[in-house]
Amino acid sequence: MRSSGSGKSGGRGNYRGAGNNRDQKQGQGQGRPRKPRPEERRYDVGPGATQDGPKSGRGGSARGGAKGGPKKPQQSPSEQRRGGGRTAPARSREYEARAEERNRERYAGKKEIKLPKTFPGAEQEGERLQKVLARAGYGSRRACEELIEEARVEVNGEIVLEQGLRVDPEKDEIKVDGLTVATQSYQFFSLNKPAGVVSTMEDPEGRQCLGDYVTNRETRLFHVGRLDTETEGVILLTNHGELAHRLTHPKYGVKKTYLAHIVGPIPRDLGKQLKDGIQLEDGYARADHFRVVEQTGKNYLVEVTLHEGRKHIVRRMLAEAGFPVDKLVRTAFGPITLGDQKSGWLRRLSNTEVGMLMREVDL
């Protein structure tokens, strides 16, 4: 019985000892604060915050972030080097005004920035002369500036001696070495027309015409004068209406040169007859020049130059003199020559050639 009683008392004693151990552990931990449970945490960090809740919670709200108290002002690197948490005092408006005035006085003696040099008319609309010349094909802008420096360029009859002049290509008359400059809006071509091609830009009958050689052009071109269907050689194409009109007007007398193949023998005075004038049904026709280029037996190749432009004029003159033409080629229209241009080839005229054409008709 004692053994059992002692056993019970021992059991109870052991239980009480366990309880005392737990109390001792709790007593040992009273020196540090108990970690609060999540539902007991306090996140208000404003003026009314108490110290019984933790000030450092999770997220920016506990540190004074977007949802909490005021943010700490950011410091510049120079302020961080000088003293850490000290902030610069706010500047008054008077201080800012005095600082701005000091800056103005400091830079008042500086040299002013030089603006690009301008000339009379620079404030008006237009393009710089060297740019217009470069676009017209006279080389780079620097090369065109050298043309101006060499006094080779004139605008409206006056030689340009300074750079930067602004011009209107559509209104101002620009010349280089006395030859008129063609602006970009005008196009000039020379075609070596083959035999059998009709001298029209379109043909309702479907025959081969000049328009077949100038497809895919930016602007509409038209021919200067005509050539007989069976006549070959130089024919000009352009969109410059005034130039085309003057080149074909009898007033300006632009000369055209032809090579004609005839069968002889021919008299020595044939050239004199043509220069004196041949009577045709529509009046006299006179040649400006005549010469024999080549002779092979009875076959003659003769050159005829005249300034008239009547229909079939060369064929009719030689036929009236007793020498029908087997083949006729126009080798020159004013200063534009056929050269080695192949039959059916179209080429763009150079600026020099266009200038010579314009000089022929006082443009």
C-alpha positions as CSV (number, residue, x, y, z in Angstrom):
1,M,0.0,0.0,0.0
2,R,2.8,2.4,0.8
3,S,4.5,1.5,-2.4
4,S,1.4,2.4,-4.3
5,G,0.9,5.6,-2.3
6,S,4.4,6.5,-2.7
7,G,4.0,5.9,-6.4
8,K,1.0,8.2,-6.5
9,S,2.8,10.9,-4.6
10,G,5.8,10.4,-6.8
11,G,3.7,10.8,-9.8
12,R,2.1,13.9,-8.5
13,G,5.6,15.2,-7.4
14,N,6.9,14.6,-10.9
15,Y,3.9,16.5,-12.3
16,R,4.4,19.4,-10.0
17,G,8.1,19.4,-10.9
18,A,7.3,19.7,-14.6
19,G,5.0,22.6,-13.8
20,N,7.8,24.3,-11.9
21,N,10.2,23.9,-14.8
22,R,7.7,25.6,-17.1
23,D,7.3,28.4,-14.7
24,Q,11.0,28.8,-14.4
25,K,11.3,29.0,-18.2
26,Q,8.7,31.6,-18.3
27,G,10.4,33.5,-15.5
28,Q,13.7,33.4,-17.4
29,G,12.0,34.9,-20.5
30,Q,10.4,37.9,-18.7
31,G,13.5,40.0,-19.4
32,R,12.7,40.4,-23.2
33,P,9.3,41.3,-24.8
34,R,7.0,38.7,-26.1
35,K,6.8,38.5,-29.9
36,P,3.3,39.6,-30.7
37,R,1.0,37.6,-32.8
38,P,0.2,38.8,-36.3
39,E,-3.3,40.0,-35.3
40,E,-1.7,42.1,-32.5
41,R,0.7,44.0,-34.6
42,R,0.1,47.7,-34.9
43,Y,1.1,49.6,-38.1
44,D,0.1,53.2,-37.4
45,V,3.2,55.3,-37.3
46,G,1.6,58.7,-37.1
47,P,1.8,61.1,-34.2
48,G,-0.6,59.0,-32.0
49,A,1.4,55.8,-32.3
50,T,2.2,54.0,-29.1
51,Q,5.3,52.1,-28.2
52,D,3.6,48.8,-27.3
53,G,3.2,48.0,-31.0
54,P,6.2,47.3,-33.2
55,K,7.3,50.3,-35.4
56,S,9.0,48.2,-37.9
57,G,6.4,46.1,-39.7
58,R,6.4,44.5,-43.1
59,G,6.1,46.7,-46.2
60,G,6.7,50.4,-46.8
61,S,3.7,51.5,-44.7
62,A,5.4,50.6,-41.4
63,R,8.5,52.6,-42.5
64,G,6.6,55.7,-43.6
65,G,6.1,54.7,-47.2
66,A,3.3,55.2,-49.6
67,K,0.6,54.2,-47.1
68,G,2.2,55.5,-44.0
69,G,3.9,58.7,-42.7
70,P,6.0,61.2,-44.5
71,K,8.9,60.2,-46.8
72,K,12.4,61.0,-46.0
73,P,13.8,63.6,-48.4
74,Q,16.3,62.2,-50.8
75,Q,19.8,63.5,-50.6
76,S,22.1,64.4,-53.4
77,P,25.5,62.7,-53.5
78,S,27.2,66.0,-52.5
79,E,25.0,66.3,-49.4
80,Q,25.7,62.7,-48.5
81,R,29.4,63.4,-48.7
82,R,29.1,66.6,-46.6
83,G,27.1,65.4,-43.7
84,G,24.6,62.6,-44.2
85,G,21.2,63.5,-42.8
86,R,21.5,67.3,-42.9
87,T,19.2,69.0,-45.5
88,A,20.0,72.2,-47.4
89,P,17.8,75.2,-46.3
90,A,15.2,76.4,-48.8
91,R,16.3,79.3,-51.0
92,S,14.1,82.4,-51.0
93,R,13.0,84.1,-54.2
94,E,15.2,87.1,-53.5
95,Y,18.2,84.8,-53.3
96,E,17.3,83.1,-56.6
97,A,16.9,86.5,-58.3
98,R,20.3,87.8,-57.1
99,A,21.9,84.5,-58.3
100,E,20.4,84.9,-61.7
101,E,21.5,88.6,-61.9
102,R,25.1,87.5,-61.0
103,N,25.0,84.9,-63.8
104,R,23.9,87.5,-66.3
105,E,26.7,89.9,-65.3
106,R,29.2,87.1,-65.5
107,Y,28.4,86.2,-69.1
108,A,27.7,89.8,-70.2
109,G,31.3,90.2,-71.5
110,K,31.2,87.0,-73.5
111,K,31.4,87.2,-77.3
112,E,28.0,86.8,-79.0
113,I,27.5,83.8,-81.2
114,K,27.9,84.7,-84.9
115,L,24.8,83.9,-86.9
116,P,25.2,82.6,-90.5
117,K,26.0,85.4,-92.9
118,T,23.0,86.6,-94.9
119,F,22.6,88.8,-97.9
120,P,19.8,91.0,-99.3
121,G,16.9,88.8,-100.0
122,A,17.9,86.1,-97.6
123,E,14.9,86.6,-95.4
124,Q,12.7,86.0,-98.5
125,E,11.6,82.8,-99.9
126,G,14.0,81.0,-102.2
127,E,16.9,78.6,-102.4
128,R,20.6,79.2,-102.1
129,L,22.3,79.7,-105.4
130,Q,24.9,76.9,-104.9
131,K,22.1,74.5,-104.1
132,V,20.3,75.3,-107.3
133,L,23.4,74.9,-109.4
134,A,24.3,71.6,-107.7
135,R,20.8,70.3,-108.5
136,A,21.1,71.4,-112.1
137,G,24.2,69.1,-112.4
138,Y,27.1,71.5,-112.1
139,G,28.8,69.4,-109.4
140,S,28.8,69.4,-105.6
141,R,27.8,72.4,-103.6
142,R,31.5,73.1,-102.9
143,A,32.2,73.0,-106.6
144,C,29.3,75.4,-107.3
145,E,30.6,77.7,-104.6
146,E,33.9,77.8,-106.5
147,L,32.1,78.8,-109.7
148,I,30.6,81.7,-107.8
149,E,34.0,82.6,-106.3
150,E,35.5,82.6,-109.9
151,A,32.7,85.1,-110.9
152,R,31.4,82.7,-113.5
153,V,27.8,82.9,-112.3
154,E,25.3,85.7,-113.0
155,V,21.7,86.2,-111.8
156,N,19.4,88.4,-113.7
157,G,22.3,89.9,-115.7
158,E,24.5,90.7,-112.7
159,I,27.6,88.6,-111.7
160,V,27.4,87.1,-108.3
161,L,30.5,87.8,-106.1
162,E,29.3,86.6,-102.7
163,Q,28.1,83.3,-101.4
164,G,24.6,82.7,-99.9
165,L,22.4,84.5,-102.5
166,R,18.9,83.2,-102.5
167,V,17.2,82.8,-105.9
168,D,13.9,81.6,-107.3
169,P,14.7,79.1,-110.0
170,E,11.3,79.6,-111.7
171,K,11.7,83.4,-112.0
172,D,15.3,84.4,-111.8
173,E,17.6,84.0,-114.8
174,I,20.7,82.1,-113.8
175,K,23.7,81.7,-116.1
176,V,27.0,80.0,-115.9
177,D,29.8,81.1,-118.3
178,G,27.1,83.0,-120.2
179,L,24.8,79.9,-120.7
180,T,21.4,79.8,-119.1
181,V,21.0,77.1,-116.4
182,A,18.0,74.8,-116.7
183,T,16.2,74.2,-113.5
184,Q,15.2,70.8,-112.2
185,S,11.5,71.2,-113.3
186,Y,12.6,71.2,-117.0
187,Q,13.8,68.2,-118.9
188,F,15.6,68.1,-122.3
189,F,16.3,65.0,-124.4
190,S,17.7,64.2,-127.8
191,L,16.4,61.2,-129.7
192,N,17.9,59.6,-132.7
193,K,14.7,58.8,-134.5
194,P,14.7,55.7,-136.6
195,A,13.1,55.6,-140.0
196,G,9.4,54.5,-140.0
197,V,8.7,56.3,-136.6
198,V,5.9,58.8,-136.7
199,S,6.8,62.2,-135.2
200,T,4.0,62.3,-132.7
201,M,3.8,61.3,-129.0
202,E,0.7,59.1,-129.6
203,D,-0.6,57.6,-132.8
204,P,-4.3,56.6,-133.0
205,E,-3.5,54.1,-135.8
206,G,-1.1,52.2,-133.6
207,R,2.1,53.0,-135.5
208,Q,5.4,53.3,-133.7
209,C,5.8,56.9,-132.5
210,L,8.1,59.1,-130.4
211,G,6.0,58.3,-127.2
212,D,7.2,54.7,-127.4
213,Y,10.8,56.0,-126.5
214,V,9.9,58.2,-123.5
215,T,7.7,56.0,-121.3
216,N,7.9,56.1,-117.5
217,R,8.9,59.8,-117.5
218,E,8.1,62.0,-114.5
219,T,6.5,64.8,-116.7
220,R,4.8,64.9,-120.1
221,L,7.3,65.7,-122.9
222,F,6.6,67.0,-126.4
223,H,8.7,67.1,-129.5
224,V,10.3,70.2,-131.0
225,G,9.3,70.3,-134.6
226,R,8.9,67.3,-136.8
227,L,10.8,64.8,-138.9
228,D,9.3,63.0,-141.9
229,T,8.4,59.4,-141.1
230,E,11.2,58.1,-143.4
231,T,13.7,60.6,-142.2
232,E,16.1,59.7,-139.4
233,G,18.1,61.7,-137.0
234,V,18.0,64.3,-134.2
235,I,14.7,65.3,-132.8
236,L,14.4,67.2,-129.4
237,L,12.0,66.4,-126.6
238,T,11.3,68.7,-123.7
239,N,8.6,70.1,-121.4
240,H,9.9,73.7,-121.7
241,G,7.1,75.2,-123.8
242,E,8.7,78.6,-124.5
243,L,12.0,77.1,-125.6
244,A,10.2,74.6,-127.9
245,H,8.2,77.5,-129.5
246,R,11.2,79.6,-130.2
247,L,13.3,76.8,-131.6
248,T,10.7,76.2,-134.3
249,H,9.8,79.9,-134.9
250,P,11.3,81.4,-138.2
251,K,12.1,84.6,-136.4
252,Y,15.0,83.0,-134.5
253,G,16.3,81.1,-137.6
254,V,17.7,78.0,-135.8
255,K,19.7,76.0,-138.3
256,K,19.2,72.3,-139.0
257,T,21.8,70.2,-140.9
258,Y,20.9,67.1,-143.0
259,L,22.8,64.4,-144.8
260,A,21.1,63.3,-148.0
261,H,22.0,60.4,-150.3
262,I,21.4,61.2,-154.0
263,V,22.4,59.7,-157.3
264,G,24.5,61.9,-159.7
265,P,26.3,63.1,-161.5
266,I,25.5,66.5,-160.0
267,P,26.5,69.8,-161.5
268,R,29.1,72.0,-159.8
269,D,26.6,74.8,-159.4
270,L,24.1,72.7,-157.4
271,G,25.1,74.4,-154.2
272,K,24.7,77.8,-155.7
273,Q,21.2,76.9,-157.0
274,L,20.1,75.8,-153.5
275,K,21.6,78.9,-151.8
276,D,20.0,81.2,-154.4
277,G,16.6,79.6,-153.8
278,I,14.5,76.9,-155.3
279,Q,10.9,77.7,-156.4
280,L,8.4,75.5,-154.7
281,E,4.6,75.4,-154.8
282,D,4.6,77.3,-151.4
283,G,7.3,79.8,-152.2
284,Y,11.1,80.0,-152.5
285,A,13.2,77.8,-150.3
286,R,16.9,78.7,-149.7
287,A,19.7,76.7,-148.2
288,D,22.2,78.3,-145.9
289,H,25.0,75.9,-146.7
290,F,25.8,73.0,-149.1
291,R,28.7,70.7,-149.6
292,V,29.6,67.3,-151.0
293,V,30.7,65.0,-148.1
294,E,31.4,61.8,-150.0
295,Q,31.2,60.4,-153.6
296,T,31.3,56.8,-154.7
297,G,30.8,56.5,-158.4
298,K,27.4,58.1,-159.1
299,N,26.4,57.9,-155.4
300,Y,26.7,61.2,-153.5
301,L,26.4,62.1,-149.9
302,V,25.7,65.8,-149.6
303,E,25.2,68.0,-146.6
304,V,22.5,70.7,-146.6
305,T,22.0,73.3,-143.8
306,L,18.9,75.5,-143.7
307,H,16.9,77.4,-141.1
308,E,13.5,76.8,-142.5
309,G,11.2,74.2,-141.2
310,R,8.6,73.6,-143.8
311,K,7.3,70.1,-144.5
312,H,9.6,67.9,-146.5
313,I,11.7,71.0,-147.3
314,V,15.0,69.2,-148.1
315,R,13.4,66.4,-150.1
316,R,11.4,68.9,-152.1
317,M,14.3,71.2,-152.8
318,L,16.6,68.5,-154.1
319,A,13.8,66.8,-156.0
320,E,13.0,70.1,-157.7
321,A,16.7,70.5,-158.6
322,G,16.5,67.1,-160.3
323,F,18.0,64.8,-157.6
324,P,15.4,62.8,-155.6
325,V,16.6,61.8,-152.1
326,D,17.0,58.1,-151.3
327,K,17.9,58.5,-147.6
328,L,17.8,61.6,-145.4
329,V,19.3,62.0,-141.9
330,R,19.2,65.1,-139.7
331,T,22.6,65.3,-138.0
332,A,22.2,68.5,-136.1
333,F,19.5,70.7,-134.6
334,G,21.1,74.0,-133.8
335,P,24.1,73.3,-131.5
336,I,22.8,69.7,-130.7
337,T,24.6,67.2,-132.9
338,L,23.9,63.5,-133.5
339,G,27.5,62.4,-132.9
340,D,27.8,58.7,-132.2
341,Q,24.3,58.3,-130.8
342,K,22.8,55.1,-132.0
343,S,19.5,54.8,-133.8
344,G,16.6,54.7,-131.3
345,W,18.7,55.9,-128.4
346,L,17.4,58.7,-126.1
347,R,19.9,60.8,-124.1
348,R,19.5,63.7,-121.7
349,L,21.1,66.9,-122.8
350,S,23.9,68.3,-120.8
351,N,23.7,71.7,-119.0
352,T,26.0,73.2,-121.6
353,E,23.9,72.0,-124.5
354,V,20.7,73.3,-122.9
355,G,22.5,76.7,-122.3
356,M,23.5,76.8,-125.9
357,L,20.0,76.1,-127.1
358,M,18.6,78.9,-124.9
359,R,21.3,81.3,-126.2
360,E,20.2,80.5,-129.7
361,V,16.7,81.8,-129.0
362,D,17.6,84.6,-126.5
363,L,16.4,82.9,-123.4
